[in-house]
Amino acid sequence: MTSETNPNNGPATAPRLGLLHGHSIPHLGLGTWPLIDDECELAVRRALQSGYRLIDTAFQYRNEDAVGRGLRTAGIPREELFISSKFNRESHSVDGVQRAYDLSLRTLGLDYLDMFMCHWPVPAQDRYTEAWKGLVKLLEEGRVKAIGVSNFKPRHLRQVIEATGVVPDVNQIQLSPDLARLQPRAVHEHLGILTEAWSPIGRESGLREHPVVVRIAQRMARTPAQILLRWHVQQGVVPIPQAAKPEWLQENLSVFDFSLTDTDMDSMAALDRGETAARDSDSPENGH
């Protein structure tokens, strides 16, 4: 896996990983929640001009319009980009997904998305299988290049696969060294699903200050955030950290020229708090 460069000697970009249905995704991207309005537009533009090619948004974030403005003003050819968005529970039907997709395209100002995703399963509503059928229809019609889910547990995945015979390209889940999600990741690997990580540096968990992380960062002359992101990359997970400041954007992308040792990985494995510490997608309080 090697870094790619943009035409005209542009900045280095992340390597790409293959997906089940033939598309490929950059190995690190920009998460845009909770950025909105001008701050979001500027962050997206700066990220793309710094070498990012994966941008993640969602209807729930209320920033698709700002993301679209950032895309248009960055000056990067559309074919180099991987843009993904997600729809809410009110769109959990075959026709609802088609309407949600069209709305996201209009709001973003795009002709297509690289990936469209079901944001949460919302099992209490019990319509996520119909939502998945809607995504499969988009894929079969060639309107989208990849389809995925977010916050799906293994049993949710089994249900949609059994109903359609189609496996998601991606499952985007809460994942960081202290929420290692070993069980769902093993299921993903078995099924050929790529794991994408939201909140990869532990938004409010103090991971960046943890003595284990700080010690590794000091030894390697890297920042704690880089150590945390490298932990994901080294395991084939695609992290999508949120960042707006230019120095953070560059720092987060600069994780492809070093490796953590087996000892480092073992030390970080001890940080895992277990599956129950993650947000529970079966809970009525969780899910859009």
C-alpha positions as YAML, in Angstrom:
chain: A
units: angstrom
residues:
- id: 1
  name: MET
  ca: [0.00, 0.00, 0.00]
- id: 2
  name: THR
  ca: [1.60, 3.24, -1.12]
- id: 3
  name: SER
  ca: [0.61, 6.87, -0.96]
- id: 4
  name: GLU
  ca: [-0.73, 8.43, -4.10]
- id: 5
  name: THR
  ca: [-0.01, 11.93, -5.35]
- id: 6
  name: ASN
  ca: [-2.25, 14.32, -7.17]
- id: 7
  name: PRO
  ca: [-1.52, 15.57, -10.67]
- id: 8
  name: ASN
  ca: [0.74, 18.57, -11.00]
- id: 9
  name: ASN
  ca: [2.83, 17.54, -7.99]
- id: 10
  name: GLY
  ca: [-0.01, 18.12, -5.56]
- id: 11
  name: PRO
  ca: [-0.03, 16.93, -1.93]
- id: 12
  name: ALA
  ca: [0.23, 13.25, -1.07]
- id: 13
  name: THR
  ca: [-3.10, 11.52, -0.57]
- id: 14
  name: ALA
  ca: [-4.08, 8.44, 1.40]
- id: 15
  name: PRO
  ca: [-3.82, 4.98, -0.17]
- id: 16
  name: ARG
  ca: [-7.08, 3.42, -1.28]
- id: 17
  name: LEU
  ca: [-8.74, 0.18, -0.17]
- id: 18
  name: GLY
  ca: [-10.94, -1.95, -2.38]
- id: 19
  name: LEU
  ca: [-14.65, -2.40, -1.61]
- id: 20
  name: LEU
  ca: [-16.92, -5.38, -2.25]
- id: 21
  name: HIS
  ca: [-18.80, -3.87, -5.17]
- id: 22
  name: GLY
  ca: [-15.74, -2.70, -7.08]
- id: 23
  name: HIS
  ca: [-15.19, 0.86, -5.87]
- id: 24
  name: SER
  ca: [-12.24, 1.95, -3.71]
- id: 25
  name: ILE
  ca: [-12.13, 4.21, -0.65]
- id: 26
  name: PRO
  ca: [-9.29, 6.36, 0.71]
- id: 27
  name: HIS
  ca: [-7.78, 4.89, 3.87]
- id: 28
  name: LEU
  ca: [-8.44, 8.07, 5.89]
- id: 29
  name: GLY
  ca: [-10.99, 10.82, 5.52]
- id: 30
  name: LEU
  ca: [-12.58, 13.90, 7.03]
- id: 31
  name: GLY
  ca: [-15.58, 13.60, 9.33]
- id: 32
  name: THR
  ca: [-17.67, 16.77, 9.22]
- id: 33
  name: TRP
  ca: [-19.92, 16.53, 12.31]
- id: 34
  name: PRO
  ca: [-20.54, 18.94, 14.09]
- id: 35
  name: LEU
  ca: [-19.17, 21.50, 11.62]
- id: 36
  name: ILE
  ca: [-21.74, 23.71, 9.90]
- id: 37
  name: ASP
  ca: [-21.97, 26.75, 7.62]
- id: 38
  name: ASP
  ca: [-18.79, 28.66, 6.80]
- id: 39
  name: GLU
  ca: [-16.63, 26.69, 9.24]
- id: 40
  name: CYS
  ca: [-17.62, 23.45, 7.53]
- id: 41
  name: GLU
  ca: [-17.10, 24.85, 4.02]
- id: 42
  name: LEU
  ca: [-13.64, 26.09, 4.94]
- id: 43
  name: ALA
  ca: [-12.66, 22.82, 6.63]
- id: 44
  name: VAL
  ca: [-13.70, 20.79, 3.57]
- id: 45
  name: ARG
  ca: [-11.85, 23.10, 1.20]
- id: 46
  name: ARG
  ca: [-8.70, 23.06, 3.34]
- id: 47
  name: ALA
  ca: [-8.89, 19.29, 3.73]
- id: 48
  name: LEU
  ca: [-9.14, 18.66, 0.00]
- id: 49
  name: GLN
  ca: [-6.35, 21.07, -0.78]
- id: 50
  name: SER
  ca: [-4.22, 19.32, 1.88]
- id: 51
  name: GLY
  ca: [-4.65, 15.94, 0.21]
- id: 52
  name: TYR
  ca: [-7.86, 14.49, 1.69]
- id: 53
  name: ARG
  ca: [-10.09, 12.72, -0.81]
- id: 54
  name: LEU
  ca: [-12.72, 11.14, 1.47]
- id: 55
  name: ILE
  ca: [-15.38, 13.45, 2.92]
- id: 56
  name: ASP
  ca: [-18.14, 12.08, 5.16]
- id: 57
  name: THR
  ca: [-21.40, 13.90, 5.80]
- id: 58
  name: ALA
  ca: [-25.04, 13.09, 6.61]
- id: 59
  name: PHE
  ca: [-28.51, 14.55, 6.38]
- id: 60
  name: GLN
  ca: [-28.55, 14.66, 10.19]
- id: 61
  name: TYR
  ca: [-25.46, 16.89, 10.30]
- id: 62
  name: ARG
  ca: [-27.30, 19.71, 8.51]
- id: 63
  name: ASN
  ca: [-24.12, 20.59, 6.63]
- id: 64
  name: GLU
  ca: [-24.47, 18.96, 3.21]
- id: 65
  name: ASP
  ca: [-24.87, 22.40, 1.61]
- id: 66
  name: ALA
  ca: [-21.67, 23.66, 3.25]
- id: 67
  name: VAL
  ca: [-19.82, 20.48, 2.29]
- id: 68
  name: GLY
  ca: [-20.96, 21.02, -1.28]
- id: 69
  name: ARG
  ca: [-19.63, 24.56, -1.33]
- id: 70
  name: GLY
  ca: [-16.30, 23.32, 0.00]
- id: 71
  name: LEU
  ca: [-16.16, 20.68, -2.73]
- id: 72
  name: ARG
  ca: [-16.86, 23.20, -5.47]
- id: 73
  name: THR
  ca: [-14.33, 25.78, -4.29]
- id: 74
  name: ALA
  ca: [-11.45, 23.35, -3.58]
- id: 75
  name: GLY
  ca: [-10.53, 22.91, -7.23]
- id: 76
  name: ILE
  ca: [-10.15, 19.12, -7.07]
- id: 77
  name: PRO
  ca: [-11.58, 17.01, -9.93]
- id: 78
  name: ARG
  ca: [-14.73, 15.16, -8.88]
- id: 79
  name: GLU
  ca: [-13.38, 11.80, -10.05]
- id: 80
  name: GLU
  ca: [-10.59, 12.00, -7.45]
- id: 81
  name: LEU
  ca: [-13.05, 12.37, -4.58]
- id: 82
  name: PHE
  ca: [-14.97, 9.90, -2.44]
- id: 83
  name: ILE
  ca: [-18.07, 11.58, -1.00]
- id: 84
  name: SER
  ca: [-20.43, 9.72, 1.33]
- id: 85
  name: SER
  ca: [-23.64, 10.74, 3.06]
- id: 86
  name: LYS
  ca: [-26.26, 9.06, 5.24]
- id: 87
  name: PHE
  ca: [-30.05, 9.20, 5.58]
- id: 88
  name: ASN
  ca: [-32.34, 9.24, 8.63]
- id: 89
  name: ARG
  ca: [-35.01, 6.92, 10.00]
- id: 90
  name: GLU
  ca: [-37.84, 8.73, 8.20]
- id: 91
  name: SER
  ca: [-36.37, 7.49, 4.92]
- id: 92
  name: HIS
  ca: [-36.41, 3.80, 5.89]
- id: 93
  name: SER
  ca: [-38.33, 2.51, 2.88]
- id: 94
  name: VAL
  ca: [-37.39, 1.66, -0.69]
- id: 95
  name: ASP
  ca: [-38.95, 4.84, -2.07]
- id: 96
  name: GLY
  ca: [-37.80, 6.86, 0.93]
- id: 97
  name: VAL
  ca: [-34.17, 6.06, 0.21]
- id: 98
  name: GLN
  ca: [-34.59, 7.18, -3.41]
- id: 99
  name: ARG
  ca: [-36.04, 10.50, -2.23]
- id: 100
  name: ALA
  ca: [-33.33, 10.92, 0.39]
- id: 101
  name: TYR
  ca: [-30.63, 10.25, -2.20]
- id: 102
  name: ASP
  ca: [-32.05, 12.81, -4.60]
- id: 103
  name: LEU
  ca: [-32.28, 15.37, -1.80]
- id: 104
  name: SER
  ca: [-28.67, 14.78, -0.73]
- id: 105
  name: LEU
  ca: [-27.50, 15.18, -4.32]
- id: 106
  name: ARG
  ca: [-29.38, 18.47, -4.70]
- id: 107
  name: THR
  ca: [-28.12, 19.81, -1.38]
- id: 108
  name: LEU
  ca: [-24.52, 18.82, -2.10]
- id: 109
  name: GLY
  ca: [-24.72, 19.96, -5.72]
- id: 110
  name: LEU
  ca: [-23.46, 16.59, -7.03]
- id: 111
  name: ASP
  ca: [-24.49, 14.22, -9.80]
- id: 112
  name: TYR
  ca: [-23.73, 11.13, -7.73]
- id: 113
  name: LEU
  ca: [-22.38, 9.97, -4.36]
- id: 114
  name: ASP
  ca: [-19.58, 7.49, -4.02]
- id: 115
  name: MET
  ca: [-21.41, 5.92, -1.09]
- id: 116
  name: PHE
  ca: [-24.86, 6.30, 0.48]
- id: 117
  name: MET
  ca: [-25.50, 4.85, 3.92]
- id: 118
  name: CYS
  ca: [-28.25, 4.03, 6.42]
- id: 119
  name: HIS
  ca: [-27.26, 6.18, 9.42]
- id: 120
  name: TRP
  ca: [-28.73, 4.02, 12.23]
- id: 121
  name: PRO
  ca: [-30.74, 0.78, 12.13]
- id: 122
  name: VAL
  ca: [-33.42, 2.05, 14.60]
- id: 123
  name: PRO
  ca: [-34.60, -1.51, 15.33]
- id: 124
  name: ALA
  ca: [-37.59, -0.26, 17.34]
- id: 125
  name: GLN
  ca: [-38.96, 1.06, 14.04]
- id: 126
  name: ASP
  ca: [-37.99, -2.23, 12.32]
- id: 127
  name: ARG
  ca: [-37.73, -0.80, 8.82]
- id: 128
  name: TYR
  ca: [-33.99, -0.94, 8.26]
- id: 129
  name: THR
  ca: [-34.34, -3.97, 5.96]
- id: 130
  name: GLU
  ca: [-36.56, -1.90, 3.66]
- id: 131
  name: ALA
  ca: [-33.98, 0.88, 3.85]
- id: 132
  name: TRP
  ca: [-31.30, -1.59, 2.78]
- id: 133
  name: LYS
  ca: [-33.47, -2.73, -0.13]
- id: 134
  name: GLY
  ca: [-33.64, 0.90, -1.21]
- id: 135
  name: LEU
  ca: [-29.85, 1.15, -1.15]
- id: 136
  name: VAL
  ca: [-29.53, -2.08, -3.13]
- id: 137
  name: LYS
  ca: [-31.86, -0.60, -5.76]
- id: 138
  name: LEU
  ca: [-29.64, 2.49, -6.07]
- id: 139
  name: LEU
  ca: [-26.59, 0.27, -6.51]
- id: 140
  name: GLU
  ca: [-28.26, -2.00, -9.07]
- id: 141
  name: GLU
  ca: [-29.40, 1.02, -11.07]
- id: 142
  name: GLY
  ca: [-25.83, 2.35, -11.13]
- id: 143
  name: ARG
  ca: [-26.78, 5.57, -9.38]
- id: 144
  name: VAL
  ca: [-24.26, 5.11, -6.55]
- id: 145
  name: LYS
  ca: [-20.88, 3.37, -6.51]
- id: 146
  name: ALA
  ca: [-21.02, 1.82, -3.02]
- id: 147
  name: ILE
  ca: [-23.63, 1.29, -0.32]
- id: 148
  name: GLY
  ca: [-23.12, 1.02, 3.40]
- id: 149
  name: VAL
  ca: [-24.60, 1.12, 6.85]
- id: 150
  name: SER
  ca: [-23.65, 2.86, 10.06]
- id: 151
  name: ASN
  ca: [-23.95, 1.65, 13.65]
- id: 152
  name: PHE
  ca: [-25.27, -1.77, 12.59]
- id: 153
  name: LYS
  ca: [-24.69, -4.68, 14.94]
- id: 154
  name: PRO
  ca: [-23.86, -8.14, 13.56]
- id: 155
  name: ARG
  ca: [-27.48, -9.27, 13.86]
- id: 156
  name: HIS
  ca: [-28.66, -6.20, 11.92]
- id: 157
  name: LEU
  ca: [-26.14, -7.05, 9.22]
- id: 158
  name: ARG
  ca: [-27.28, -10.68, 9.07]
- id: 159
  name: GLN
  ca: [-30.90, -9.61, 8.68]
- id: 160
  name: VAL
  ca: [-30.32, -7.29, 5.71]
- id: 161
  name: ILE
  ca: [-27.97, -9.76, 4.02]
- id: 162
  name: GLU
  ca: [-30.43, -12.64, 4.43]
- id: 163
  name: ALA
  ca: [-33.24, -10.47, 3.03]
- id: 164
  name: THR
  ca: [-31.37, -9.31, -0.07]
- id: 165
  name: GLY
  ca: [-28.28, -11.44, -0.62]
- id: 166
  name: VAL
  ca: [-26.29, -8.20, -0.81]
- id: 167
  name: VAL
  ca: [-23.49, -7.43, 1.68]
- id: 168
  name: PRO
  ca: [-22.73, -3.80, 2.63]
- id: 169
  name: ASP
  ca: [-19.48, -2.32, 1.37]
- id: 170
  name: VAL
  ca: [-18.92, -0.50, 4.68]
- id: 171
  name: ASN
  ca: [-20.17, -0.42, 8.25]
- id: 172
  name: GLN
  ca: [-19.30, 2.86, 9.97]
- id: 173
  name: ILE
  ca: [-19.17, 2.37, 13.73]
- id: 174
  name: GLN
  ca: [-17.93, 4.13, 16.85]
- id: 175
  name: LEU
  ca: [-14.37, 2.87, 17.14]
- id: 176
  name: SER
  ca: [-11.17, 3.90, 18.89]
- id: 177
  name: PRO
  ca: [-8.47, 2.09, 20.90]
- id: 178
  name: ASP
  ca: [-10.61, 2.28, 24.03]
- id: 179
  name: LEU
  ca: [-13.62, 1.02, 22.03]
- id: 180
  name: ALA
  ca: [-11.84, -1.56, 19.90]
- id: 181
  name: ARG
  ca: [-15.07, -3.31, 18.79]
- id: 182
  name: LEU
  ca: [-13.34, -6.64, 18.31]
- id: 183
  name: GLN
  ca: [-16.54, -8.68, 17.89]
- id: 184
  name: PRO
  ca: [-18.17, -6.61, 15.14]
- id: 185
  name: ARG
  ca: [-14.85, -6.14, 13.36]
- id: 186
  name: ALA
  ca: [-14.38, -9.92, 13.24]
- id: 187
  name: VAL
  ca: [-17.84, -10.26, 11.67]
- id: 188
  name: HIS
  ca: [-17.04, -7.52, 9.16]
- id: 189
  name: GLU
  ca: [-13.81, -9.26, 8.17]
- id: 190
  name: HIS
  ca: [-15.62, -12.58, 7.70]
- id: 191
  name: LEU
  ca: [-18.24, -10.95, 5.46]
- id: 192
  name: GLY
  ca: [-15.82, -8.74, 3.51]
- id: 193
  name: ILE
  ca: [-17.23, -5.51, 4.96]
- id: 194
  name: LEU
  ca: [-14.80, -2.64, 5.43]
- id: 195
  name: THR
  ca: [-14.88, -1.06, 8.89]
- id: 196
  name: GLU
  ca: [-14.99, 2.74, 9.06]
- id: 197
  name: ALA
  ca: [-14.45, 4.49, 12.40]
- id: 198
  name: TRP
  ca: [-16.31, 7.52, 13.67]
- id: 199
  name: SER
  ca: [-14.84, 9.34, 16.66]
- id: 200
  name: PRO
  ca: [-11.53, 7.52, 16.05]
- id: 201
  name: ILE
  ca: [-9.52, 9.58, 18.51]
- id: 202
  name: GLY
  ca: [-12.12, 9.36, 21.26]
- id: 203
  name: ARG
  ca: [-13.82, 12.72, 21.05]
- id: 204
  name: GLU
  ca: [-14.22, 13.32, 24.81]
- id: 205
  name: SER
  ca: [-12.63, 10.24, 26.36]
- id: 206
  name: GLY
  ca: [-9.22, 11.72, 27.12]
- id: 207
  name: LEU
  ca: [-7.47, 9.19, 24.90]
- id: 208
  name: ARG
  ca: [-4.98, 11.74, 23.62]
- id: 209
  name: GLU
  ca: [-3.83, 12.32, 27.20]
- id: 210
  name: HIS
  ca: [-3.64, 8.66, 28.18]
- id: 211
  name: PRO
  ca: [-0.13, 7.81, 29.45]
- id: 212
  name: VAL
  ca: [0.20, 4.82, 27.10]
- id: 213
  name: VAL
  ca: [-0.60, 6.93, 24.04]
- id: 214
  name: VAL
  ca: [1.53, 9.85, 25.18]
- id: 215
  name: ARG
  ca: [4.50, 7.59, 25.85]
- id: 216
  name: ILE
  ca: [4.36, 6.03, 22.38]
- id: 217
  name: ALA
  ca: [3.94, 9.46, 20.78]
- id: 218
  name: GLN
  ca: [6.96, 10.87, 22.60]
- id: 219
  name: ARG
  ca: [9.13, 7.91, 21.64]
- id: 220
  name: MET
  ca: [8.18, 8.21, 17.97]
- id: 221
  name: ALA
  ca: [8.21, 12.03, 17.85]
- id: 222
  name: ARG
  ca: [4.57, 12.02, 16.77]
- id: 223
  name: THR
  ca: [1.41, 13.52, 18.23]
- id: 224
  name: PRO
  ca: [-1.04, 11.44, 20.27]
- id: 225
  name: ALA
  ca: [-3.69, 11.91, 17.57]
- id: 226
  name: GLN
  ca: [-1.31, 10.45, 14.97]
- id: 227
  name: ILE
  ca: [-0.66, 7.43, 17.17]
- id: 228
  name: LEU
  ca: [-4.40, 6.85, 17.58]
- id: 229
  name: LEU
  ca: [-5.08, 7.18, 13.86]
- id: 230
  name: ARG
  ca: [-2.15, 4.94, 12.96]
- id: 231
  name: TRP
  ca: [-3.67, 2.28, 15.24]
- id: 232
  name: HIS
  ca: [-6.73, 2.25, 12.95]
- id: 233
  name: VAL
  ca: [-4.81, 2.39, 9.68]
- id: 234
  name: GLN
  ca: [-2.51, -0.44, 10.68]
- id: 235
  name: GLN
  ca: [-5.53, -2.72, 11.18]
- id: 236
  name: GLY
  ca: [-7.22, -1.90, 7.89]
- id: 237
  name: VAL
  ca: [-9.83, 0.39, 9.47]
- id: 238
  name: VAL
  ca: [-10.70, 3.70, 7.78]
- id: 239
  name: PRO
  ca: [-10.79, 6.51, 10.38]
- id: 240
  name: ILE
  ca: [-12.69, 9.73, 9.66]
- id: 241
  name: PRO
  ca: [-11.54, 12.24, 12.30]
- id: 242
  name: GLN
  ca: [-13.17, 15.66, 12.41]
- id: 243
  name: ALA
  ca: [-10.80, 18.60, 12.13]
- id: 244
  name: ALA
  ca: [-11.04, 22.21, 11.05]
- id: 245
  name: LYS
  ca: [-7.67, 23.80, 11.85]
- id: 246
  name: PRO
  ca: [-5.06, 23.50, 9.05]
- id: 247
  name: GLU
  ca: [-2.43, 22.06, 11.39]
- id: 248
  name: TRP
  ca: [-4.82, 19.36, 12.63]
- id: 249
  name: LEU
  ca: [-5.87, 18.46, 9.11]
- id: 250
  name: GLN
  ca: [-2.27, 17.97, 8.03]
- id: 251
  name: GLU
  ca: [-1.35, 16.16, 11.25]
- id: 252
  name: ASN
  ca: [-4.21, 13.68, 10.89]
- id: 253
  name: LEU
  ca: [-3.35, 12.83, 7.29]
- id: 254
  name: SER
  ca: [0.34, 12.27, 8.03]
- id: 255
  name: VAL
  ca: [0.09, 8.72, 9.37]
- id: 256
  name: PHE
  ca: [1.22, 6.65, 6.41]
- id: 257
  name: ASP
  ca: [4.98, 6.98, 6.81]
- id: 258
  name: PHE
  ca: [5.51, 5.18, 10.13]
- id: 259
  name: SER
  ca: [4.34, 2.03, 11.90]
- id: 260
  name: LEU
  ca: [3.54, 1.04, 15.46]
- id: 261
  name: THR
  ca: [5.43, -1.94, 16.86]
- id: 262
  name: ASP
  ca: [3.76, -5.12, 18.05]
- id: 263
  name: THR
  ca: [4.55, -3.99, 21.59]
- id: 264
  name: ASP
  ca: [2.82, -0.67, 20.94]
- id: 265
  name: MET
  ca: [-0.25, -2.43, 19.60]
- id: 266
  name: ASP
  ca: [-0.33, -4.78, 22.60]
- id: 267
  name: SER
  ca: [-0.08, -1.82, 24.98]
- id: 268
  name: MET
  ca: [-2.96, -0.07, 23.24]
- id: 269
  name: ALA
  ca: [-5.07, -3.24, 23.25]
- id: 270
  name: ALA
  ca: [-5.17, -2.95, 27.04]
- id: 271
  name: LEU
  ca: [-7.11, 0.32, 26.67]
- id: 272
  name: ASP
  ca: [-10.24, -1.42, 25.35]
- id: 273
  name: ARG
  ca: [-13.25, -0.88, 27.62]
- id: 274
  name: GLY
  ca: [-15.35, -3.55, 25.94]
- id: 275
  name: GLU
  ca: [-18.36, -3.62, 23.63]
- id: 276
  name: THR
  ca: [-20.82, -2.32, 26.22]
- id: 277
  name: ALA
  ca: [-18.97, 1.02, 26.46]
- id: 278
  name: ALA
  ca: [-19.98, 1.97, 22.90]
- id: 279
  name: ARG
  ca: [-23.25, 3.69, 22.03]
- id: 280
  name: ASP
  ca: [-25.93, 1.03, 21.81]
- id: 281
  name: SER
  ca: [-27.75, 1.14, 18.48]
- id: 282
  name: ASP
  ca: [-30.56, -0.97, 19.95]
- id: 283
  name: SER
  ca: [-31.36, 1.76, 22.47]
- id: 284
  name: PRO
  ca: [-34.36, 3.97, 21.61]
- id: 285
  name: GLU
  ca: [-32.29, 7.01, 22.61]
- id: 286
  name: ASN
  ca: [-29.76, 6.31, 19.87]
- id: 287
  name: GLY
  ca: [-30.51, 6.66, 16.20]
- id: 288
  name: HIS
  ca: [-31.57, 9.19, 13.62]
...
